[in-house]
Each structure stands twice: as C-alpha cells, then as structure tokens.
C-alpha cells in the first residue's frame, strides 16, 4: 500500500516542481496566509521544547551566525583560564568542531570579564570581517576587528585591528553585547562600569561611554591618527554637534545583558539587569532617532532608585515589561534577554519574544507591539523534564541564519535548540495523523526556503522532505 502511494505521489511531486511558481501554488499560499491567525491569537497556545545541540563548551555565553550561513553557528566561550574562544557547531551534524575559530589571550578573568560578544560584518561573505567585545588583562573593554583566514572555519588570529577601547572601573557590569543594526552600523552595549548603584553616576553622564548603547560606523575612520579608534561617527547620532559623546545612541542603562533587533520589523529590544528589585526589558522602535534615556540610576524598572539630580519622568523611557527579583525566597536574580522569533520551524510563534532569568532558569515569551504587552507565557515547564527543577544559569539566547533560537547554559557548557513540542512533525495539518492534508501542505510549499515542511533541515522543501512524509504515512511517530 505504501509503495503504491509513493509511486503515485512521485508524479504529483514532479508536477509540483513544474508549477512551483505558477498560479495554483501562489493561490494556495495566499489562502494559507489569509487563514493564519493573527500573532496575538496564536503564540500563547503553542508549546515548545528544547533539544540538545552540544556539550563540552567552556562557559558559553552567546550564539550567533554569519550572514546567510545556514550551515553553522558560532559560540562564544567567555573564558577557559585566561583564554576566550569562539567555537563552531556544524548544524548538519550538531558536531562541535575541535579547532576553535578564534582564541584570544589573555582576557580578563575576574567576575564578569572575558570574551563577551561577537558580530559578523553584514558583508562578511566578501570582506571576511567580524568583531569581538572582550575585556583585556588590564580590565579595559576592547572592541576589535578580525578577519577569517583561507580556511572558513579558522580566523586569522594575527589580523586584529582595535576599533575602540575604554576603561572599566570595576570587574562587573561590563556589558558585552555587540550587533549590527538594520542600518549597517555597529551597536555596542557598554554597562555602567560596575560596583552597585552606579556610584559614579555614569549611566546618566553623557560625557562617558559607560551605561550606554553606542552606535558607530566601522566602515569609516574619523580618527586617522589613532591606533585605538578605527571607526566613524554616524552623522545622525543624537549627540553629534551638541554636548555629549558622539558615539552615544541611547543612555541610562545599567548592564544591558543581551539585546536584539527584530529581523522582521527592525525594532530593538534591550534587556537590562536590575539592582535589587526589578529586571526590565526596554524597547526602541525601528524609526527612533536615538537619544533615549532609559532611566538608570534614577529608576530601577519603574520604581524610583536614586532620583537626585535626575530629569523629570516625562523625559525618560520606561521599560515595557518588568519582573520582580526582591525577597530572599525569590529564585530570580538577573534577566537574560533574547529574540523575537522569526524562524521557519514554528510559524505560529512568529512575533513572540523569548527571555529568561539567569539564576532561576525560568523562561518566558511575550508579544509587544510598541504599545501593549500580550500573550505572556511562562514556558519554563516546557523546557524542564518532568519531576526536575529548571536548569539554571541561562547566559544567552542565540539565533541562527534561519531565525531558529538557541539557549546557552553557562556552567554546564551546553547549547540547546528550541523546537516544536511534537512527536509528529510531519503532521502539518495538526489533525493527529499523517495523510493527504499534510501532503497538500507540503506540495503547496514546494521549493520554499522557510517552512515547517522542511523536515530534513536543509533549508528547502523538496523531494527528501516528501520521502520523509510518505515514509510515515498513516502514522504519527
């Protein structure tokens, strides 16, 4: 029975290839889009789980990808001794390559120091440039550019060019995230310099780079006489031509730990670690002109903290979401920011922003449209085996080139992938059995580069995916 079905569908599949760009498939896709529920109606009811990608890492705290590279992810190891490393995971096999992509030594070894951030140039395919954020052995922050070598899995360790460096008065609150925005500029989260309570009032001081979100042009050089300033200032940065450091894009941040641009809308999400009571998520819309003051040290979350000499509340940007960490019995301690999901494997999760707490291991998702929070979901149990406590020490989320999400666990040395919670991924229609409805959906997305029907994960719906579906026909395995 199954063999005759496979033979019969082979011709149908060939026809699907022939008309993949024709009007019939286009109409099918259009009807599917029209029938899809709005984001606010769908994400709360979707369940997910995690699958292990790799173990054996040394303090992993970030996962990212090179532009357009669907075959690999890059994992930042904060430090092993005084060495910070970037490792590569081959997504075809989920194997951790034995040779590091890059090793940086010595890096700072105290508290929150080490190798903290990584970002690939938008034109990496052509220029081979990538950027790192690390603490050197003197305790200063260094932003540097490196180049890939002739081997795509190994960087040229001797190619370092310092882009920017600035001092850190304490070993904590070093920030560490860097990323390219939709505008092609490099954004840098600096942290307020550390200790507690921002004793130097650095986050509110627009004449220092600490406690800020910086924005620079790495393709220019406004400081040709300096070996440690190899960047230009975007002309539309908010403090250009007036009082304040020209590199500043936004300020009033304590220790923004993991930030992300929504790859669909360009909106910017910043998770800022609190002092003793409140963790917060800040938002900057894609059309912002910059210059926002996010309130620290004047406010922790929405609560007054140290308001002497502060601007009035009307001049501040308050977080769109906060959660409590106060009380000795509260397991939460420090927010770990994440991403708005824009991947292919879970279309009903489009628009959900994932975030977590470092200490408790709690994981949530929510939606935010710039005005309202909706569909806040505690997903901790979805990632926790029955009868066990949540796995702690979530240091970062990550995103691959397709927009699928990952989780780093710092002290266990593990990276996990977020996947649909289903034992039957071929049941595309959700009717509990693999049959003609699922076949129709697969054929309707034939040739698509972003579809849950891409069962083999090669980035394209095709004959291999058809064979997987037909091989499970009538079952739900």
ZAMARGU-4260 file (C-alpha; in steps of 0.2 Angstrom, whole numbers, plus 5000, padded with zeros to 4 digits):
<rodrens>
0) 5000/5000/5000 | 5014/5012/5005 | 5024/5008/4990 | 5010/5011/4978 | 5006/5028/4987
5) 5024/5033/4985 | 5024/5029/4966 | 5008/5038/4964 | 5014/5054/4973 | 5031/5054/4963
10) 5022/5061/4948 | 5012/5073/4958 | 5028/5079/4966 | 5036/5081/4949 | 5021/5092/4944
15) 5023/5102/4960 | 5041/5106/4955 | 5035/5111/4937 | 5022/5123/4944 | 5030/5129/4960
20) 5030/5147/4954 | 5013/5146/4945 | 4996/5152/4950 | 4990/5137/4958 | 5003/5137/4971
25) 5003/5155/4973 | 4984/5154/4977 | 4987/5140/4989 | 5000/5151/4998 | 4988/5166/4998
30) 4974/5156/5006 | 4986/5149/5019 | 4991/5167/5024 | 4973/5173/5024 | 4968/5159/5036
35) 4983/5161/5048 | 4978/5168/5064 | 4985/5185/5070 | 5000/5184/5080 | 4991/5189/5096
40) 4979/5175/5094 | 4992/5161/5091 | 5008/5161/5101 | 5001/5158/5118 | 4994/5141/5114
45) 5010/5135/5105 | 5021/5123/5116 | 5039/5121/5113 | 5053/5110/5120 | 5072/5110/5119
50) 5084/5098/5111 | 5102/5096/5115 | 5114/5103/5102 | 5131/5102/5110 | 5140/5099/5127
55) 5158/5101/5132 | 5159/5120/5130 | 5168/5131/5142 | 5157/5145/5149 | 5147/5148/5133
60) 5138/5164/5134 | 5132/5169/5116 | 5127/5160/5100 | 5126/5169/5083 | 5129/5166/5064
65) 5137/5174/5049 | 5126/5182/5037 | 5117/5169/5026 | 5127/5155/5033 | 5114/5141/5037
70) 5127/5128/5040 | 5135/5134/5056 | 5133/5143/5072 | 5147/5152/5082 | 5148/5150/5101
75) 5157/5162/5112 | 5166/5155/5126 | 5168/5168/5140 | 5185/5161/5146 | 5195/5145/5149
80) 5208/5151/5161 | 5214/5167/5153 | 5208/5162/5135 | 5192/5167/5127 | 5187/5157/5112
85) 5174/5156/5098 | 5169/5139/5093 | 5159/5132/5078 | 5145/5120/5078 | 5141/5111/5061
90) 5122/5111/5060 | 5121/5097/5048 | 5128/5085/5062 | 5127/5096/5078 | 5146/5092/5080
95) 5157/5105/5089 | 5172/5107/5079 | 5188/5103/5089 | 5198/5118/5082 | 5192/5135/5089
100) 5188/5148/5076 | 5197/5160/5086 | 5206/5161/5103 | 5210/5177/5112 | 5223/5178/5126
105) 5225/5185/5138 | 5207/5191/5143 | 5202/5197/5160 | 5197/5183/5172 | 5188/5192/5186
110) 5169/5192/5189 | 5160/5197/5173 | 5176/5199/5162 | 5182/5189/5147 | 5176/5187/5129
115) 5159/5193/5129 | 5152/5197/5112 | 5153/5193/5093 | 5146/5201/5077 | 5149/5197/5059
120) 5150/5212/5047 | 5135/5212/5035 | 5146/5210/5020 | 5156/5196/5029 | 5155/5185/5013
125) 5165/5197/5004 | 5177/5206/5017 | 5178/5192/5030 | 5177/5204/5044 | 5170/5200/5061
130) 5170/5210/5078 | 5173/5205/5096 | 5170/5213/5113 | 5182/5207/5126 | 5190/5213/5142
135) 5209/5213/5141 | 5220/5208/5156 | 5221/5226/5162 | 5202/5226/5164 | 5198/5238/5150
140) 5185/5234/5136 | 5191/5231/5119 | 5181/5231/5103 | 5192/5223/5089 | 5190/5218/5071
145) 5197/5201/5065 | 5197/5193/5048 | 5194/5175/5043 | 5208/5165/5036 | 5209/5155/5020
150) 5200/5141/5030 | 5182/5146/5033 | 5182/5138/5050 | 5198/5147/5056 | 5200/5165/5059
155) 5217/5174/5056 | 5222/5177/5074 | 5235/5190/5069 | 5223/5201/5060 | 5217/5210/5075
160) 5213/5229/5072 | 5207/5238/5088 | 5191/5248/5084 | 5188/5255/5101 | 5194/5254/5119
165) 5188/5261/5135 | 5191/5259/5154 | 5180/5249/5166 | 5182/5255/5184 | 5175/5238/5191
170) 5175/5220/5185 | 5156/5218/5184 | 5143/5227/5173 | 5155/5226/5158 | 5140/5224/5146
175) 5147/5214/5131 | 5134/5213/5118 | 5138/5220/5100 | 5127/5218/5085 | 5124/5226/5068
180) 5108/5235/5066 | 5097/5236/5050 | 5106/5252/5046 | 5123/5243/5045 | 5130/5252/5060
185) 5138/5243/5075 | 5129/5244/5091 | 5138/5242/5107 | 5131/5239/5125 | 5143/5245/5137
190) 5136/5243/5155 | 5138/5256/5169 | 5155/5252/5174 | 5150/5241/5189 | 5150/5240/5208
195) 5132/5243/5213 | 5120/5258/5212 | 5131/5266/5199 | 5142/5276/5211 | 5150/5286/5198
200) 5133/5291/5190 | 5140/5285/5174 | 5124/5280/5165 | 5116/5297/5166 | 5133/5306/5161
205) 5133/5309/5143 | 5151/5313/5143 | 5156/5295/5146 | 5154/5279/5136 | 5148/5268/5151
210) 5130/5264/5154 | 5126/5267/5136 | 5121/5260/5119 | 5134/5266/5107 | 5132/5266/5088
215) 5147/5268/5076 | 5152/5266/5058 | 5165/5253/5056 | 5167/5256/5038 | 5174/5274/5041
220) 5188/5282/5051 | 5186/5299/5059 | 5202/5296/5069 | 5216/5293/5056 | 5229/5297/5069
225) 5224/5285/5082 | 5228/5266/5083 | 5214/5263/5095 | 5200/5272/5087 | 5196/5265/5070
230) 5178/5270/5067 | 5167/5284/5061 | 5153/5293/5069 | 5136/5292/5060 | 5131/5309/5056
235) 5113/5306/5063 | 5119/5300/5080 | 5109/5311/5093 | 5124/5320/5101 | 5133/5325/5086
240) 5136/5343/5086 | 5130/5346/5104 | 5136/5342/5121 | 5139/5323/5124 | 5149/5309/5117
245) 5146/5307/5098 | 5146/5288/5100 | 5131/5288/5111 | 5115/5281/5104 | 5105/5279/5120
250) 5109/5280/5138 | 5103/5277/5156 | 5107/5258/5155 | 5114/5248/5170 | 5120/5232/5162
255) 5111/5228/5146 | 5113/5209/5145 | 5108/5203/5128 | 5099/5214/5115 | 5092/5210/5098
260) 5084/5218/5083 | 5068/5211/5077 | 5074/5204/5060 | 5056/5207/5053 | 5052/5225/5060
265) 5069/5232/5065 | 5063/5236/5082 | 5076/5235/5096 | 5074/5225/5112 | 5086/5228/5127
270) 5086/5218/5142 | 5093/5227/5157 | 5099/5219/5173 | 5092/5227/5189 | 5100/5231/5205
275) 5090/5223/5219 | 5072/5223/5215 | 5067/5224/5196 | 5073/5216/5180 | 5067/5226/5164
280) 5065/5225/5145 | 5067/5241/5136 | 5061/5245/5118 | 5066/5256/5104 | 5056/5257/5089
285) 5064/5255/5072 | 5060/5273/5067 | 5069/5280/5083 | 5081/5295/5081 | 5090/5289/5096
290) 5094/5299/5112 | 5083/5289/5123 | 5086/5290/5142 | 5081/5273/5149 | 5082/5279/5167
295) 5095/5271/5177 | 5101/5276/5191 | 5086/5287/5193 | 5074/5272/5192 | 5076/5253/5193
300) 5062/5247/5182 | 5048/5259/5185 | 5052/5262/5204 | 5062/5277/5210 | 5080/5272/5214
305) 5091/5287/5216 | 5082/5302/5209 | 5093/5317/5215 | 5098/5327/5200 | 5088/5317/5188
310) 5077/5323/5174 | 5058/5323/5176 | 5050/5306/5172 | 5042/5313/5157 | 5059/5314/5149
315) 5063/5296/5152 | 5059/5280/5143 | 5052/5267/5155 | 5053/5248/5152 | 5038/5240/5144
320) 5040/5225/5155 | 5047/5222/5172 | 5048/5207/5184 | 5052/5206/5202 | 5068/5198/5210
325) 5066/5205/5228 | 5065/5194/5243 | 5076/5180/5249 | 5065/5166/5243 | 5064/5173/5225
330) 5074/5162/5214 | 5076/5176/5200 | 5091/5187/5200 | 5096/5193/5183 | 5087/5195/5166
335) 5094/5186/5150 | 5087/5195/5135 | 5083/5185/5119 | 5075/5187/5102 | 5058/5189/5093
340) 5056/5173/5085 | 5056/5174/5066 | 5061/5157/5061 | 5053/5144/5050 | 5050/5128/5061
345) 5036/5136/5072 | 5026/5148/5061 | 5013/5151/5074 | 5026/5158/5086 | 5030/5172/5074
350) 5032/5188/5084 | 5035/5180/5101 | 5049/5187/5111 | 5059/5175/5122 | 5068/5179/5138
355) 5074/5171/5154 | 5082/5173/5171 | 5100/5168/5174 | 5098/5161/5191 | 5081/5153/5191
360) 5081/5146/5174 | 5063/5152/5171 | 5059/5156/5153 | 5045/5166/5146 | 5039/5173/5130
365) 5028/5188/5126 | 5022/5199/5112 | 5025/5218/5111 | 5018/5229/5098 | 5026/5245/5104
370) 5011/5249/5115 | 5004/5234/5123 | 5011/5218/5130 | 5001/5202/5126 | 5002/5183/5127
375) 5014/5182/5142 | 5018/5164/5144 | 5028/5155/5157 | 5037/5142/5146 | 5048/5135/5160
380) 5039/5119/5162 | 5041/5116/5143 | 5059/5116/5144 | 5060/5106/5161 | 5059/5087/5162
385) 5045/5080/5172 | 5050/5080/5191 | 5065/5090/5189 | 5069/5108/5193 | 5073/5121/5179
390) 5091/5121/5173 | 5099/5136/5179 | 5112/5148/5173 | 5105/5153/5156 | 5118/5165/5149
395) 5111/5169/5132 | 5099/5165/5119 | 5105/5164/5101 | 5099/5165/5083 | 5104/5155/5068
400) 5103/5162/5050 | 5086/5154/5048 | 5080/5163/5063 | 5078/5147/5074 | 5083/5150/5093
405) 5096/5143/5104 | 5099/5143/5123 | 5116/5144/5131 | 5119/5137/5149 | 5135/5145/5156
410) 5141/5132/5169 | 5135/5116/5161 | 5144/5120/5145 | 5128/5116/5135 | 5119/5124/5120
415) 5101/5118/5116 | 5089/5122/5102 | 5071/5127/5104 | 5060/5116/5093 | 5041/5112/5091
420) 5034/5101/5105 | 5028/5087/5094 | 5032/5069/5092 | 5024/5070/5074 | 5032/5084/5065
425) 5025/5078/5048 | 5008/5081/5054 | 5007/5098/5047 | 4989/5100/5047 | 4988/5096/5066
430) 4974/5083/5064 | 4983/5069/5073 | 4988/5058/5058 | 4999/5060/5043 | 4989/5060/5027
435) 4983/5069/5012 | 4980/5086/5021 | 4999/5086/5026 | 5004/5081/5008 | 4994/5095/5001
440) 5003/5107/5013 | 5020/5100/5008 | 5016/5102/4990 | 5009/5119/4992 | 5026/5124/5000
445) 5037/5115/4987 | 5053/5125/4984 | 5050/5136/5000 | 5065/5141/5009 | 5056/5144/5025
450) 5043/5131/5030 | 5039/5118/5044 | 5038/5106/5030 | 5057/5106/5028 | 5059/5090/5039
455) 5077/5087/5034 | 5083/5105/5039 | 5092/5108/5023 | 5083/5125/5020 | 5072/5119/5006
460) 5056/5109/5004 | 5059/5096/4991 | 5060/5078/4987 | 5069/5072/5003 | 5055/5080/5014
465) 5042/5072/5003 | 5050/5055/5006 | 5050/5058/5025 | 5032/5062/5025 | 5027/5047/5014
470) 5038/5036/5025 | 5027/5040/5040 | 5011/5040/5030 | 4996/5035/5041 | 5006/5036/5057
475) 5011/5049/5070 | 5028/5044/5076
</rodrens>
